[in-house]
Amino acid sequence: MITLEGKVALITGAARGIGAAIAFKLADFGCRVTLSDIDVVGAEKTAQEIKNSGGEAAALAADVARLTQAENLIKETIDKFDKIDILVNNAGITRDNLLMRMSEAEWDAVLAVNLKGTFNCTKAVIRPMMKQRSGKIINISSIVGVIGNAGQANYAASKAGVIGLTKSVAKEVGSRNIQVNAVAPGYILTEMTKDLPESAKEAFLTVIPLQRAGHADDVANTVLFLASPLSDYITGQVLHVDGGMVM
């Protein structure tokens, strides 16, 4: 049976969607959780729902694209819960456009949050995890980072970068009993995908062997596995949660 009793996790981008589902899931299995988001009101609402269900949760405002704010997230989590065992780098944004029309600002914004934000939080958490000689770092990538997608060059580049970062850090910290893995969701029903044109949604479904979109809980279940002792001998891997879309 999976249990995260006594564990502490920080989930970025946790105000809603996949991040909130991950926070609820880890808390359901006994983990104390810090929810970070630039939308602190949303994060506080989600944290309160976890508390109302009997869990322990805190909410913090942060722009993970800024190293000092990422460092403060780790510090405040440790100050509140005495340690940190699990980091889930989930914060992400999109600024979709065809490359020939994409502005430098659209490129920079996506890379800053999705890739640099993952770097910042990972860098900040490594020292305390190395000191305690244990830890789980779980990075939320995307199948777009594996196969690319027209109109999302910035997003695909950021998520491909997350995969490279995951594998590199896994090699650096494996000897300290820290596992670093990535999850690559496919077509998941979230606020980010609900506004896609119907034609785009139908196109996705035609290439998914399971013939349905995924849900945030499908991703959360995978993160739960990677956060648990069941994955202690798994590191540097990318788990696709995509209904078989990419094989």
Helices and strands as residue ranges (DSSP letters): E 8-12, H 17-28, E 32-37, H 40-52, E 57-61, H 67-81, E 86-89, G 99-101, H 104-110, I 111-116, H 117-132, E 135-140, H 144-147, H 153-173, G 174-176, E 178-185, E 188-189, H 198-206, E 214-215, H 216-227, G 229-231, E 238-241
